[in-house]
Amino acid sequence: MILPTSSLPQPARARLSPALAAAAMTVVLAGCAGTTAAPPAAARPADAAAAAPHWQRVHLGAGAGAGYDFPVYANHRLDGDLSRIREVVFVQHGLQRNGDDYYAAGAELLKASGRRPDEVLLLAPNFPGTPDQKKGFTGMPQWSVQGWLSGEDAVDGPARLSSLQVLDDLLAFVTDKARLPQVGKVTVAGHSGGAQIVHRYAVLNNVDERIRAGGIDLRYVVANPSSYLYFTPVRPAGADGKSFAPYDKAICPDYDKYRYGMQDMVPYAQGADGMALYQRYAGRQVTYLAGTEDNDPNHRVLDKACGAEAEGPTRLQRARGYLRYERYLASPGSVSRHQGYEVVGVGHDQARMFGSQCGARAVFGMPEAANTCGAACRAPQL
């Protein structure tokens, strides 16, 4: 069951509007050889309200008489004919829970990629937070301001379920052959806080192998998260961060608690074994993206809890440390299906990360030759 929400109020925000988010992505992808594309007409203030996307209410969970409603931005009516859809792309919002901005930027990237929009379903889930009463997300689960990004259970609403279970249910929705019979690929992408939940979901979910066994190519894109989930109690050590040792509990007694480690795991993954999770995760298709300029230890939305600081002082160093850690855990001769790239000259910027040459390829399959103006990428400097 999906209901349109064009009549519902859209909240005012002291941040980038959806129209300006789309304009920013247009400039990223269209600005070339020292020129800058003019923002589209839709980005002008007079047109901003008309350009703002509207979310849809989708019913998730088991059975017509059970389950729960959830808000999603999408480029197709989810209660309409989806039989021509061949690929699904999720773009997950960050800490501000601004799914409209992420959808608008993703829609512009889809347009620039040259892909046929009638064959690609773009989805931006929007986890309702406790401060979001004015957004119209009535009768839906609500999470604490940061609880959703680590997989905690909802704190209010009709269903007190994990945000990771919501992603399970959304994947079930888009891989249902009765609804989308031609879907062959699903990509789940997140930046910043969105990358935190996408990374943890890629580690903890129990549906990946079943979906791929059904002939659907399932991939994850993790861009500039504040922290990563470690499988064992060691963390990067030494002046260069290239060795590993248990972290000093005198500095941070709880550094290995979830969402940074395996202790006190969320109910969604209760009882999971760290090394068993790693071995399974290594076989899943994950692309890491790290901006070379995302290197400010005092960035305003960087996680500065001691559990995050145990992973390194900046997002860039935490990304490099985690890629080294995966190598550290790997047994001789083992094969990982993970890829990592550094996006050169880009900081904590969702539009430029996903609009980069490696980002646009990972999210939308856009060939680098068709994206000469996207930021360049390089192998991680490990």
Secondary structure, DSSP 8 states (H G I E B T S, - for coil): -EEE-TTS-----SS--HHHHHHHHHHHHH--TT------GGGSHHHHHHH----EEEEESSSTTS-EEEEEEESS-TTS--TT--EEEEEE--TT--HHHHHHHHHHHHHHHT--TTTEEEEEE---BTT-GGGT-TTS-BB-TTGGGGT-B-SBSS---BHHHHHHHHHHHHT-TTT-TT--EEEEEEETHHHHHHHHHHHH-S-HHHHHHTT-EEEEEEES-S----SSSEEEESTTS-EEEE--TTT-TTTTBTTTSSBT--GGGTT--HHHHHHHHHTSEEEEEEETT---TT-TTS--SHHHHTT-SSHHHHHHHHHHHHHHH--TT----EEEEEETT--S-HHHHHTSHHHHHHHH---GGG-TTS--EE----
